Amino acid sequence: MLNKARSGFSLVELVAVLAITASVGAVLAPATARMRSTMRGASSQVNLHTIGQASAMYAIDNENRIATFTWRGGESYIDLATGNPRTASHDAEAAAMQVRDILYRATGRLTGSRRILLPSSILVHRRYAHLVLADYTETVGQELWAHPDDYNQLLWQQFPLDFTIVPHGQGFIPPGYASVPGGSSSSVKQLWAFGSSYQTVPHAWMPDFAPTYAPISDTPHLFVTAGGSPHLGDRTQDEVAFPSAKVFMFGEFDHDQVANPYFAYNHASPDKLMFDGSINTMRSGQAQSSVSPADYSFGNTDVWMQRYLPMDTFPLPLGGLGDNTELDMRYRWTLKGLRGIDYFLLHDGARPR
């Protein structure tokens, strides 16, 4: 009588198969992680390329202006929630009113406990200049404005009414983190959901020379007026002397590297949208050094150095909380503003004169 053919695996064979599978997985895991990171980095570059195209279209439709807030101090605008006009006392207040108007229309939150509040306690240009372009493209609060690995921004977008998950959201500032005046108010916390992983360089919305805004040494999250009250906005693409060498928007953090380094670390290479619409992935350390507008307006061109002090929920300094390493702010504060140069090599290899 013939024996039945054996089916299935013996215990020894099963262990061997599992061991081989684990070994193959261990070999492939790093390559898979690198591939995933590369794909996300490519998605971020697609985001910026799309934003660059939208910026060019905005310029065509708006007398070649760089996309930023257009409401002006001294002018009256209708509050959509009340139907009544309100006059802005200065450009910064007018921009806050424009932010509320944009978010009114994007969210429909005009009344009730969830209504959009006027964010008059902060300079909205600092983090939200992109909202004008987002409004123009009808992409307010959408993933276009978030790096695929910026889990903070993606989380805030997904839960725009949960103010406990944003900076200052817990009602206190943990030791070692930055405290921003007005940051704990609901009018400011509501804005994080409509923010962006990509920062607009200040000179895209402020003058190159005094009166203008300038950085302060205590924190990278606040600016100070220099030489008087500046007129904001009205910058045009024509004012950019070397479009391929000048950064327009940049990733605040390099999400494609371990520990998500702040853009100002020399080895960081966040995606950068240049004024000519190209994408720059060169290291920050290859860019020209930064100079504070408050200094060079008076003939001082010393390099502006500053420590990175995180807000709660933000990536930590590479040396941990309390790290006092001073960083060159590079393309954030370009000498001569829009007429300056961030990266010397142009696309054709020539050096600007």
Helices and strands as residue ranges (DSSP letters): H 11-61, E 76-78, E 85-87, H 91-107, H 125-128, H 131-137, G 143-145, H 151-158, G 163-165, H 186-189, G 192-194, E 198-200, G 202-204, E 212-215, E 223-226, G 237-239, G 243-245, E 247-251, E 272-274, E 279-280, G 284-286, H 293-296, E 305-307, E 326-328, G 330-332, G 337-339
